[in-house]
Amino acid sequence: MKTIIYYFTGTGNSLSAAKKIAGIIKDCELVPVASQKDTPDIIPDAQRVGIIFPVYFAGLPVMVAEFSDRLNLQNAEYTFGLATLGGTGGKSALRQLDKILQGKNTKGLDAGFTVLMPSNYILMYNPPAEEKQKEILTKADEEISNIAEKIAGLEKKKIPLPVLDSILHLAAYRRFASNVHKADEKFSVSNNCTSCGICAEICPAKNIEIIDSKPVWKHHCEMCCACIHICPAGAIEAGPKTSIRNHYKNPSVEISELKNNDI
């Protein structure tokens, strides 16, 4: 059975999960969600379709929500979602995805899964230190392997909605989604910038342009925070606290893979 997995990633967690699943189930194509942003009607040529994404404020990244609304599953026999997250809200994000897909198609998700991975929302908290990252990723690898076996077996899995997830989604997600594209107004660049251009190359929203040798944000941000985390000079900040917090990139994903985030 041919599989297509669409993924959205900033610092690599969701891409890492997609790669691991693809390696287990075989005959699997990985497609960045960002590469589909100009496609009005997306019809995967595969019997099994997956969507892997990080959880933002107990919901979907806005780009993933918009992509899902254009996804036509007429050829799919089995559809799954996998939410990578650092805390809570994964089930509400999966329920949101399921609802969007049902609005476009005769059915939504056959199965939804969540896996804990190192959190990276550096604007609000300190990502885990390196040793803690390793511990979390070791557990995540085991979980992803188990999930891949369930996907290979076409296991169906209902998506419950815990009360806390529901409350978080209602309380926080709408505000996040309505303001996310201009959230980059908080971002700045210091004199440490070396004009390498990596921030612009890895941004899945293509929201950064290098002007006069410095990054300029164009206000269609997805708040993946990749530019802050992956800047080799540590020159990008979003307020005074991000400069003293840990940076994070999934160690199984290369920067070159993130540069191909929209291909």
ChimeraX commands (.cxc) that place a marker at each C-alpha (Angstrom):
marker #1 position 0.00,0.00,0.00 radius 0.5
marker #1 position 1.44,3.33,-1.06 radius 0.5
marker #1 position 1.59,6.02,1.63 radius 0.5
marker #1 position 2.01,9.78,1.50 radius 0.5
marker #1 position 2.84,11.60,4.73 radius 0.5
marker #1 position 2.40,15.35,4.76 radius 0.5
marker #1 position 4.39,17.05,7.49 radius 0.5
marker #1 position 4.83,20.51,8.93 radius 0.5
marker #1 position 7.99,21.13,10.90 radius 0.5
marker #1 position 9.96,24.02,12.36 radius 0.5
marker #1 position 12.80,22.63,14.43 radius 0.5
marker #1 position 12.49,19.07,13.14 radius 0.5
marker #1 position 10.34,17.04,15.55 radius 0.5
marker #1 position 7.53,16.29,13.12 radius 0.5
marker #1 position 9.93,15.58,10.26 radius 0.5
marker #1 position 11.89,13.22,12.49 radius 0.5
marker #1 position 8.68,11.35,13.35 radius 0.5
marker #1 position 7.68,11.22,9.68 radius 0.5
marker #1 position 11.07,9.80,8.68 radius 0.5
marker #1 position 10.90,7.09,11.33 radius 0.5
marker #1 position 7.40,6.04,10.32 radius 0.5
marker #1 position 8.32,6.03,6.63 radius 0.5
marker #1 position 11.29,3.79,7.38 radius 0.5
marker #1 position 9.05,1.23,9.07 radius 0.5
marker #1 position 6.01,1.11,6.78 radius 0.5
marker #1 position 7.98,1.41,3.48 radius 0.5
marker #1 position 6.72,2.66,0.09 radius 0.5
marker #1 position 6.19,6.05,1.69 radius 0.5
marker #1 position 6.62,9.53,0.25 radius 0.5
marker #1 position 7.25,12.50,2.56 radius 0.5
marker #1 position 5.77,15.82,1.42 radius 0.5
marker #1 position 6.18,19.14,3.26 radius 0.5
marker #1 position 2.84,20.84,3.90 radius 0.5
marker #1 position 4.54,24.11,2.92 radius 0.5
marker #1 position 5.07,22.79,-0.62 radius 0.5
marker #1 position 1.29,22.60,-1.09 radius 0.5
marker #1 position 0.45,26.17,-0.14 radius 0.5
marker #1 position -0.40,27.21,-3.73 radius 0.5
marker #1 position -2.31,24.04,-4.64 radius 0.5
marker #1 position -6.08,24.67,-4.52 radius 0.5
marker #1 position -7.22,21.03,-4.51 radius 0.5
marker #1 position -4.78,18.44,-3.14 radius 0.5
marker #1 position -5.52,14.86,-4.20 radius 0.5
marker #1 position -2.92,12.41,-2.84 radius 0.5
marker #1 position -2.10,9.53,-5.16 radius 0.5
marker #1 position -1.94,7.02,-2.31 radius 0.5
marker #1 position -4.17,4.61,-0.46 radius 0.5
marker #1 position -2.81,5.63,2.95 radius 0.5
marker #1 position -2.41,9.30,3.89 radius 0.5
marker #1 position -0.85,10.75,7.03 radius 0.5
marker #1 position -0.55,14.27,8.42 radius 0.5
marker #1 position 2.13,14.93,11.02 radius 0.5
marker #1 position 2.33,18.28,12.77 radius 0.5
marker #1 position 3.30,20.06,16.01 radius 0.5
marker #1 position 0.63,21.30,18.41 radius 0.5
marker #1 position 0.29,25.07,18.78 radius 0.5
marker #1 position -1.93,26.32,21.61 radius 0.5
marker #1 position -3.94,23.07,21.67 radius 0.5
marker #1 position -4.58,23.27,17.93 radius 0.5
marker #1 position -3.13,23.02,14.46 radius 0.5
marker #1 position -0.51,25.29,12.94 radius 0.5
marker #1 position -2.51,27.67,10.76 radius 0.5
marker #1 position -0.76,26.46,7.63 radius 0.5
marker #1 position -1.78,22.87,8.46 radius 0.5
marker #1 position -5.40,23.91,9.06 radius 0.5
marker #1 position -5.52,25.69,5.69 radius 0.5
marker #1 position -3.82,22.76,3.95 radius 0.5
marker #1 position -6.26,20.25,5.46 radius 0.5
marker #1 position -9.20,22.24,4.16 radius 0.5
marker #1 position -7.86,21.69,0.62 radius 0.5
marker #1 position -7.07,17.99,1.04 radius 0.5
marker #1 position -9.24,15.69,-1.08 radius 0.5
marker #1 position -9.12,12.12,0.24 radius 0.5
marker #1 position -11.07,10.46,-2.59 radius 0.5
marker #1 position -8.27,7.93,-3.20 radius 0.5
marker #1 position -7.44,7.23,0.45 radius 0.5
marker #1 position -8.46,4.03,2.18 radius 0.5
marker #1 position -6.83,4.97,5.49 radius 0.5
marker #1 position -5.99,8.39,6.92 radius 0.5
marker #1 position -4.10,9.11,10.13 radius 0.5
marker #1 position -2.87,12.11,12.06 radius 0.5
marker #1 position 0.09,12.35,14.40 radius 0.5
marker #1 position 0.54,15.31,16.73 radius 0.5
marker #1 position 4.00,15.98,18.17 radius 0.5
marker #1 position 3.84,18.03,21.34 radius 0.5
marker #1 position 5.73,19.11,24.41 radius 0.5
marker #1 position 2.79,19.15,26.81 radius 0.5
marker #1 position -0.98,19.01,26.37 radius 0.5
marker #1 position -3.49,19.77,23.63 radius 0.5
marker #1 position -2.66,17.00,21.17 radius 0.5
marker #1 position -6.09,15.41,21.19 radius 0.5
marker #1 position -7.89,18.71,20.63 radius 0.5
marker #1 position -5.57,19.38,17.67 radius 0.5
marker #1 position -6.39,15.96,16.22 radius 0.5
marker #1 position -10.10,16.59,16.72 radius 0.5
marker #1 position -9.72,19.91,14.91 radius 0.5
marker #1 position -7.98,18.13,12.02 radius 0.5
marker #1 position -10.67,15.45,11.91 radius 0.5
marker #1 position -13.43,18.06,11.75 radius 0.5
marker #1 position -11.73,19.96,8.92 radius 0.5
marker #1 position -11.23,16.79,6.89 radius 0.5
marker #1 position -14.85,15.73,7.38 radius 0.5
marker #1 position -15.96,19.09,6.02 radius 0.5
marker #1 position -14.13,18.40,2.75 radius 0.5
marker #1 position -14.56,14.63,2.52 radius 0.5
marker #1 position -16.98,11.82,3.31 radius 0.5
marker #1 position -14.84,10.87,6.31 radius 0.5
marker #1 position -12.08,12.24,8.48 radius 0.5
marker #1 position -9.30,10.48,10.35 radius 0.5
marker #1 position -9.29,6.72,10.77 radius 0.5
marker #1 position -6.77,7.10,13.58 radius 0.5
marker #1 position -5.09,9.82,15.60 radius 0.5
marker #1 position -1.91,9.57,17.65 radius 0.5
marker #1 position 0.17,11.82,19.87 radius 0.5
marker #1 position 3.81,11.63,20.89 radius 0.5
marker #1 position 5.70,13.74,23.42 radius 0.5
marker #1 position 8.86,15.36,22.08 radius 0.5
marker #1 position 11.05,18.23,23.33 radius 0.5
marker #1 position 9.07,21.47,23.46 radius 0.5
marker #1 position 10.46,24.45,21.61 radius 0.5
marker #1 position 8.16,27.43,22.23 radius 0.5
marker #1 position 11.02,29.59,23.42 radius 0.5
marker #1 position 8.86,32.71,23.71 radius 0.5
marker #1 position 7.05,31.30,26.74 radius 0.5
marker #1 position 9.43,28.83,28.39 radius 0.5
marker #1 position 12.89,27.34,28.40 radius 0.5
marker #1 position 13.22,24.28,26.13 radius 0.5
marker #1 position 14.69,21.25,27.90 radius 0.5
marker #1 position 18.43,20.97,28.40 radius 0.5
marker #1 position 20.40,18.49,26.30 radius 0.5
marker #1 position 20.26,15.53,28.69 radius 0.5
marker #1 position 16.52,15.92,29.16 radius 0.5
marker #1 position 16.10,16.20,25.40 radius 0.5
marker #1 position 17.85,12.85,24.96 radius 0.5
marker #1 position 15.60,11.21,27.54 radius 0.5
marker #1 position 12.44,12.54,25.89 radius 0.5
marker #1 position 13.61,11.56,22.40 radius 0.5
marker #1 position 14.49,8.01,23.48 radius 0.5
marker #1 position 10.94,7.52,24.76 radius 0.5
marker #1 position 9.55,9.19,21.65 radius 0.5
marker #1 position 11.42,6.78,19.37 radius 0.5
marker #1 position 9.78,3.83,21.12 radius 0.5
marker #1 position 6.36,5.45,20.87 radius 0.5
marker #1 position 6.80,6.28,17.18 radius 0.5
marker #1 position 7.86,2.71,16.39 radius 0.5
marker #1 position 4.69,1.43,18.10 radius 0.5
marker #1 position 2.58,3.97,16.23 radius 0.5
marker #1 position 4.17,2.98,12.92 radius 0.5
marker #1 position 3.24,-0.66,13.51 radius 0.5
marker #1 position -0.36,0.37,14.16 radius 0.5
marker #1 position -0.38,2.44,10.97 radius 0.5
marker #1 position 1.10,-0.45,9.00 radius 0.5
marker #1 position -1.72,-2.64,10.32 radius 0.5
marker #1 position -4.35,0.01,9.43 radius 0.5
marker #1 position -5.45,0.12,13.05 radius 0.5
marker #1 position -8.36,2.43,13.69 radius 0.5
marker #1 position -8.21,4.59,16.77 radius 0.5
marker #1 position -10.84,6.99,18.05 radius 0.5
marker #1 position -9.75,10.39,19.28 radius 0.5
marker #1 position -11.05,11.19,22.77 radius 0.5
marker #1 position -11.21,14.80,23.87 radius 0.5
marker #1 position -10.14,15.36,27.49 radius 0.5
marker #1 position -11.79,18.29,29.23 radius 0.5
marker #1 position -8.45,20.09,29.73 radius 0.5
marker #1 position -7.58,19.87,26.02 radius 0.5
marker #1 position -10.99,21.23,25.11 radius 0.5
marker #1 position -10.68,24.14,27.52 radius 0.5
marker #1 position -7.18,25.00,26.30 radius 0.5
marker #1 position -8.31,24.96,22.67 radius 0.5
marker #1 position -11.32,27.18,23.34 radius 0.5
marker #1 position -9.38,29.57,25.54 radius 0.5
marker #1 position -6.18,29.99,23.54 radius 0.5
marker #1 position -6.32,28.72,19.98 radius 0.5
marker #1 position -8.59,31.27,18.32 radius 0.5
marker #1 position -6.54,34.16,19.65 radius 0.5
marker #1 position -3.33,32.46,18.54 radius 0.5
marker #1 position -4.63,31.77,15.03 radius 0.5
marker #1 position -5.96,35.27,14.51 radius 0.5
marker #1 position -2.68,36.92,15.55 radius 0.5
marker #1 position -0.01,34.45,14.46 radius 0.5
marker #1 position 0.99,35.99,11.13 radius 0.5
marker #1 position 1.99,39.28,12.75 radius 0.5
marker #1 position 3.56,37.67,15.79 radius 0.5
marker #1 position 6.95,38.17,14.12 radius 0.5
marker #1 position 6.73,41.85,15.08 radius 0.5
marker #1 position 8.33,40.68,18.34 radius 0.5
marker #1 position 11.41,39.38,16.49 radius 0.5
marker #1 position 14.69,41.27,16.22 radius 0.5
marker #1 position 18.23,40.59,15.11 radius 0.5
marker #1 position 21.39,41.58,16.97 radius 0.5
marker #1 position 24.78,42.65,15.68 radius 0.5
marker #1 position 25.89,39.02,16.06 radius 0.5
marker #1 position 24.17,38.29,12.73 radius 0.5
marker #1 position 26.66,37.02,10.12 radius 0.5
marker #1 position 24.26,37.36,7.15 radius 0.5
marker #1 position 24.40,33.60,6.52 radius 0.5
marker #1 position 20.75,33.50,5.40 radius 0.5
marker #1 position 19.95,30.19,7.12 radius 0.5
marker #1 position 16.91,31.72,8.85 radius 0.5
marker #1 position 15.35,32.58,5.49 radius 0.5
marker #1 position 16.18,29.18,4.00 radius 0.5
marker #1 position 14.64,27.11,6.79 radius 0.5
marker #1 position 11.45,29.15,7.36 radius 0.5
marker #1 position 8.54,26.93,6.22 radius 0.5
marker #1 position 6.38,30.01,5.59 radius 0.5
marker #1 position 9.07,31.79,3.57 radius 0.5
marker #1 position 8.43,34.68,5.90 radius 0.5
marker #1 position 12.02,35.97,6.04 radius 0.5
marker #1 position 13.86,38.01,3.45 radius 0.5
marker #1 position 17.49,39.09,3.73 radius 0.5
marker #1 position 17.63,42.84,3.15 radius 0.5
marker #1 position 20.84,44.81,3.59 radius 0.5
marker #1 position 22.42,41.62,4.95 radius 0.5
marker #1 position 19.88,41.25,7.77 radius 0.5
marker #1 position 16.68,39.19,8.13 radius 0.5
marker #1 position 13.39,41.03,7.71 radius 0.5
marker #1 position 10.11,39.33,8.71 radius 0.5
marker #1 position 7.19,39.73,6.29 radius 0.5
marker #1 position 4.23,39.11,8.61 radius 0.5
marker #1 position 2.97,35.73,7.47 radius 0.5
marker #1 position 4.70,33.94,10.34 radius 0.5
marker #1 position 3.63,30.50,11.63 radius 0.5
marker #1 position 5.48,30.89,14.96 radius 0.5
marker #1 position 7.49,27.69,14.53 radius 0.5
marker #1 position 10.45,29.56,16.12 radius 0.5
marker #1 position 12.93,27.80,13.82 radius 0.5
marker #1 position 14.70,31.06,12.98 radius 0.5
marker #1 position 15.44,31.70,16.66 radius 0.5
marker #1 position 16.51,28.17,17.51 radius 0.5
marker #1 position 18.65,27.40,14.47 radius 0.5
marker #1 position 20.45,30.71,13.88 radius 0.5
marker #1 position 24.11,29.61,14.22 radius 0.5
marker #1 position 25.10,32.98,15.68 radius 0.5
marker #1 position 22.22,33.12,18.17 radius 0.5
marker #1 position 21.41,36.53,16.72 radius 0.5
marker #1 position 17.61,36.31,16.53 radius 0.5
marker #1 position 15.53,37.16,19.59 radius 0.5
marker #1 position 11.90,37.74,20.53 radius 0.5
marker #1 position 12.10,39.86,23.62 radius 0.5
marker #1 position 14.70,39.81,26.39 radius 0.5
marker #1 position 14.16,36.25,27.63 radius 0.5
marker #1 position 14.78,34.25,24.47 radius 0.5
marker #1 position 18.46,35.20,24.42 radius 0.5
marker #1 position 19.09,33.34,27.70 radius 0.5
marker #1 position 16.98,30.26,26.99 radius 0.5
marker #1 position 18.10,26.95,25.50 radius 0.5
marker #1 position 17.92,26.46,21.75 radius 0.5
marker #1 position 16.66,23.24,20.19 radius 0.5
marker #1 position 16.85,21.32,16.91 radius 0.5
marker #1 position 15.87,17.69,16.59 radius 0.5
marker #1 position 19.22,15.88,16.35 radius 0.5
marker #1 position 18.03,13.38,13.73 radius 0.5
marker #1 position 17.16,16.15,11.25 radius 0.5
marker #1 position 19.82,18.03,9.30 radius 0.5
marker #1 position 19.62,21.74,8.55 radius 0.5
marker #1 position 19.76,20.81,4.86 radius 0.5
marker #1 position 16.45,18.92,5.30 radius 0.5
marker #1 position 14.85,21.95,6.91 radius 0.5
marker #1 position 16.00,24.07,3.98 radius 0.5
marker #1 position 13.89,21.79,1.75 radius 0.5
marker #1 position 10.82,22.43,3.89 radius 0.5
marker #1 position 8.80,23.86,1.00 radius 0.5
marker #1 position 10.00,21.68,-1.89 radius 0.5
marker link #1:1,2 radius 0.2
marker link #1:2,3 radius 0.2
marker link #1:3,4 radius 0.2
marker link #1:4,5 radius 0.2
marker link #1:5,6 radius 0.2
marker link #1:6,7 radius 0.2
marker link #1:7,8 radius 0.2
marker link #1:8,9 radius 0.2
marker link #1:9,10 radius 0.2
marker link #1:10,11 radius 0.2
marker link #1:11,12 radius 0.2
marker link #1:12,13 radius 0.2
marker link #1:13,14 radius 0.2
marker link #1:14,15 radius 0.2
marker link #1:15,16 radius 0.2
marker link #1:16,17 radius 0.2
marker link #1:17,18 radius 0.2
marker link #1:18,19 radius 0.2
marker link #1:19,20 radius 0.2
marker link #1:20,21 radius 0.2
marker link #1:21,22 radius 0.2
marker link #1:22,23 radius 0.2
marker link #1:23,24 radius 0.2
marker link #1:24,25 radius 0.2
marker link #1:25,26 radius 0.2
marker link #1:26,27 radius 0.2
marker link #1:27,28 radius 0.2
marker link #1:28,29 radius 0.2
marker link #1:29,30 radius 0.2
marker link #1:30,31 radius 0.2
marker link #1:31,32 radius 0.2
marker link #1:32,33 radius 0.2
marker link #1:33,34 radius 0.2
marker link #1:34,35 radius 0.2
marker link #1:35,36 radius 0.2
marker link #1:36,37 radius 0.2
marker link #1:37,38 radius 0.2
marker link #1:38,39 radius 0.2
marker link #1:39,40 radius 0.2
marker link #1:40,41 radius 0.2
marker link #1:41,42 radius 0.2
marker link #1:42,43 radius 0.2
marker link #1:43,44 radius 0.2
marker link #1:44,45 radius 0.2
marker link #1:45,46 radius 0.2
marker link #1:46,47 radius 0.2
marker link #1:47,48 radius 0.2
marker link #1:48,49 radius 0.2
marker link #1:49,50 radius 0.2
marker link #1:50,51 radius 0.2
marker link #1:51,52 radius 0.2
marker link #1:52,53 radius 0.2
marker link #1:53,54 radius 0.2
marker link #1:54,55 radius 0.2
marker link #1:55,56 radius 0.2
marker link #1:56,57 radius 0.2
marker link #1:57,58 radius 0.2
marker link #1:58,59 radius 0.2
marker link #1:59,60 radius 0.2
marker link #1:60,61 radius 0.2
marker link #1:61,62 radius 0.2
marker link #1:62,63 radius 0.2
marker link #1:63,64 radius 0.2
marker link #1:64,65 radius 0.2
marker link #1:65,66 radius 0.2
marker link #1:66,67 radius 0.2
marker link #1:67,68 radius 0.2
marker link #1:68,69 radius 0.2
marker link #1:69,70 radius 0.2
marker link #1:70,71 radius 0.2
marker link #1:71,72 radius 0.2
marker link #1:72,73 radius 0.2
marker link #1:73,74 radius 0.2
marker link #1:74,75 radius 0.2
marker link #1:75,76 radius 0.2
marker link #1:76,77 radius 0.2
marker link #1:77,78 radius 0.2
marker link #1:78,79 radius 0.2
marker link #1:79,80 radius 0.2
marker link #1:80,81 radius 0.2
marker link #1:81,82 radius 0.2
marker link #1:82,83 radius 0.2
marker link #1:83,84 radius 0.2
marker link #1:84,85 radius 0.2
marker link #1:85,86 radius 0.2
marker link #1:86,87 radius 0.2
marker link #1:87,88 radius 0.2
marker link #1:88,89 radius 0.2
marker link #1:89,90 radius 0.2
marker link #1:90,91 radius 0.2
marker link #1:91,92 radius 0.2
marker link #1:92,93 radius 0.2
marker link #1:93,94 radius 0.2
marker link #1:94,95 radius 0.2
marker link #1:95,96 radius 0.2
marker link #1:96,97 radius 0.2
marker link #1:97,98 radius 0.2
marker link #1:98,99 radius 0.2
marker link #1:99,100 radius 0.2
marker link #1:100,101 radius 0.2
marker link #1:101,102 radius 0.2
marker link #1:102,103 radius 0.2
marker link #1:103,104 radius 0.2
marker link #1:104,105 radius 0.2
marker link #1:105,106 radius 0.2
marker link #1:106,107 radius 0.2
marker link #1:107,108 radius 0.2
marker link #1:108,109 radius 0.2
marker link #1:109,110 radius 0.2
marker link #1:110,111 radius 0.2
marker link #1:111,112 radius 0.2
marker link #1:112,113 radius 0.2
marker link #1:113,114 radius 0.2
marker link #1:114,115 radius 0.2
marker link #1:115,116 radius 0.2
marker link #1:116,117 radius 0.2
marker link #1:117,118 radius 0.2
marker link #1:118,119 radius 0.2
marker link #1:119,120 radius 0.2
marker link #1:120,121 radius 0.2
marker link #1:121,122 radius 0.2
marker link #1:122,123 radius 0.2
marker link #1:123,124 radius 0.2
marker link #1:124,125 radius 0.2
marker link #1:125,126 radius 0.2
marker link #1:126,127 radius 0.2
marker link #1:127,128 radius 0.2
marker link #1:128,129 radius 0.2
marker link #1:129,130 radius 0.2
marker link #1:130,131 radius 0.2
marker link #1:131,132 radius 0.2
marker link #1:132,133 radius 0.2
marker link #1:133,134 radius 0.2
marker link #1:134,135 radius 0.2
marker link #1:135,136 radius 0.2
marker link #1:136,137 radius 0.2
marker link #1:137,138 radius 0.2
marker link #1:138,139 radius 0.2
marker link #1:139,140 radius 0.2
marker link #1:140,141 radius 0.2
marker link #1:141,142 radius 0.2
marker link #1:142,143 radius 0.2
marker link #1:143,144 radius 0.2
marker link #1:144,145 radius 0.2
marker link #1:145,146 radius 0.2
marker link #1:146,147 radius 0.2
marker link #1:147,148 radius 0.2
marker link #1:148,149 radius 0.2
marker link #1:149,150 radius 0.2
marker link #1:150,151 radius 0.2
marker link #1:151,152 radius 0.2
marker link #1:152,153 radius 0.2
marker link #1:153,154 radius 0.2
marker link #1:154,155 radius 0.2
marker link #1:155,156 radius 0.2
marker link #1:156,157 radius 0.2
marker link #1:157,158 radius 0.2
marker link #1:158,159 radius 0.2
marker link #1:159,160 radius 0.2
marker link #1:160,161 radius 0.2
marker link #1:161,162 radius 0.2
marker link #1:162,163 radius 0.2
marker link #1:163,164 radius 0.2
marker link #1:164,165 radius 0.2
marker link #1:165,166 radius 0.2
marker link #1:166,167 radius 0.2
marker link #1:167,168 radius 0.2
marker link #1:168,169 radius 0.2
marker link #1:169,170 radius 0.2
marker link #1:170,171 radius 0.2
marker link #1:171,172 radius 0.2
marker link #1:172,173 radius 0.2
marker link #1:173,174 radius 0.2
marker link #1:174,175 radius 0.2
marker link #1:175,176 radius 0.2
marker link #1:176,177 radius 0.2
marker link #1:177,178 radius 0.2
marker link #1:178,179 radius 0.2
marker link #1:179,180 radius 0.2
marker link #1:180,181 radius 0.2
marker link #1:181,182 radius 0.2
marker link #1:182,183 radius 0.2
marker link #1:183,184 radius 0.2
marker link #1:184,185 radius 0.2
marker link #1:185,186 radius 0.2
marker link #1:186,187 radius 0.2
marker link #1:187,188 radius 0.2
marker link #1:188,189 radius 0.2
marker link #1:189,190 radius 0.2
marker link #1:190,191 radius 0.2
marker link #1:191,192 radius 0.2
marker link #1:192,193 radius 0.2
marker link #1:193,194 radius 0.2
marker link #1:194,195 radius 0.2
marker link #1:195,196 radius 0.2
marker link #1:196,197 radius 0.2
marker link #1:197,198 radius 0.2
marker link #1:198,199 radius 0.2
marker link #1:199,200 radius 0.2
marker link #1:200,201 radius 0.2
marker link #1:201,202 radius 0.2
marker link #1:202,203 radius 0.2
marker link #1:203,204 radius 0.2
marker link #1:204,205 radius 0.2
marker link #1:205,206 radius 0.2
marker link #1:206,207 radius 0.2
marker link #1:207,208 radius 0.2
marker link #1:208,209 radius 0.2
marker link #1:209,210 radius 0.2
marker link #1:210,211 radius 0.2
marker link #1:211,212 radius 0.2
marker link #1:212,213 radius 0.2
marker link #1:213,214 radius 0.2
marker link #1:214,215 radius 0.2
marker link #1:215,216 radius 0.2
marker link #1:216,217 radius 0.2
marker link #1:217,218 radius 0.2
marker link #1:218,219 radius 0.2
marker link #1:219,220 radius 0.2
marker link #1:220,221 radius 0.2
marker link #1:221,222 radius 0.2
marker link #1:222,223 radius 0.2
marker link #1:223,224 radius 0.2
marker link #1:224,225 radius 0.2
marker link #1:225,226 radius 0.2
marker link #1:226,227 radius 0.2
marker link #1:227,228 radius 0.2
marker link #1:228,229 radius 0.2
marker link #1:229,230 radius 0.2
marker link #1:230,231 radius 0.2
marker link #1:231,232 radius 0.2
marker link #1:232,233 radius 0.2
marker link #1:233,234 radius 0.2
marker link #1:234,235 radius 0.2
marker link #1:235,236 radius 0.2
marker link #1:236,237 radius 0.2
marker link #1:237,238 radius 0.2
marker link #1:238,239 radius 0.2
marker link #1:239,240 radius 0.2
marker link #1:240,241 radius 0.2
marker link #1:241,242 radius 0.2
marker link #1:242,243 radius 0.2
marker link #1:243,244 radius 0.2
marker link #1:244,245 radius 0.2
marker link #1:245,246 radius 0.2
marker link #1:246,247 radius 0.2
marker link #1:247,248 radius 0.2
marker link #1:248,249 radius 0.2
marker link #1:249,250 radius 0.2
marker link #1:250,251 radius 0.2
marker link #1:251,252 radius 0.2
marker link #1:252,253 radius 0.2
marker link #1:253,254 radius 0.2
marker link #1:254,255 radius 0.2
marker link #1:255,256 radius 0.2
marker link #1:256,257 radius 0.2
marker link #1:257,258 radius 0.2
marker link #1:258,259 radius 0.2
marker link #1:259,260 radius 0.2
marker link #1:260,261 radius 0.2
marker link #1:261,262 radius 0.2
marker link #1:262,263 radius 0.2
view
